[in-house]
Amino acid sequence: MTASVDAIYENGVFRPIGEVTLPEGIRVHIAVALIDGVVNGVESDPAFNLAELAEDTGIADLATNIDHYLYGLPKRTDEQAIR
């Protein structure tokens, strides 16, 4: 049998929202899917935490010369850089 039950997680316990019609003491498997997409006030989508994924490459002109590093195009000079 499969059932879907909305619940709130509080103090280490899942508390159902609404009535649950299961026999007392029955064992169940719970698969958690976040409804509002927020965990501890932070969006759970990795796109909202891109800064945490950033790495220091040590390449000072990476933003200016990204095409050089990715595709081998000639490096831009400061005058050619897009401002």
N, C-alpha and C positions, 0 to 999 in steps of 0.2 A: 504494500500500500504506500502511496506517495501523497503527501499533503503539503500545502504551503501555508505557513503561519508567520505573520508579521510579529516582530518582538523588539523589545528594547533591551540593550545590554547594560546592566547596572550592577556595580559591586561584585563583578565576577559571575553574574547569573543572567541568563536570558529570561526575560519576563514577557510572556505573550501579550499581545494587544488583542483583546477579544477572547471569545470562548474557544477552548480546545477540547475536542471530544475524543479523548484517548483514555484507555484504562489506566488507573493509577499504577505506578511502578513499572510501566512498560519502557523498554529501552528504545531509544530513537537515535538516528543519525542526523546531525544538523549541518547543513551546508550554508555558509553565510554569504549573502550578497548585500552590499551596502545600498541602501535606498537613496540617500541624499548625497552620496559621493564625498562625504566629509569625515575625516578621522582626526580627532583631537584639534578641530578647527582648521585643518589644512586639507586642501583638495587632494583626493587620493589619485587623481589622474597625474601620471608622471610629467605631463606637459606643464603643470603648475609648479614643478620643482626642478626646472632645468638647471638652475644655478648649482644645485647639489651634484649634478652630473658633470659639471665643467672640470676640466683638467688644465693645469698650467703646462703648456707645450714648450715654453721657453723661446718661442718664435715671436719676437717683438713686432714684426710687421705682418702678422698672419691675417689680420682683417683687411689690410691694404692689398696684399698679394695672395689672397686665397686661391685665385685662378692659377697662379704659378705653382703653388704647392699641390693643388688637386690635379691640374691638367697639364702642367709643364709649360704654360705660356710664359713669355718674358715678364720679368718683374716690372712693376710700375715705379716710376720715380715719384717724389713728393708732388711734383707739378701735375702728374697724370692721375693722381689719386682722386677718387670720387669724393667730393666734400658734401 
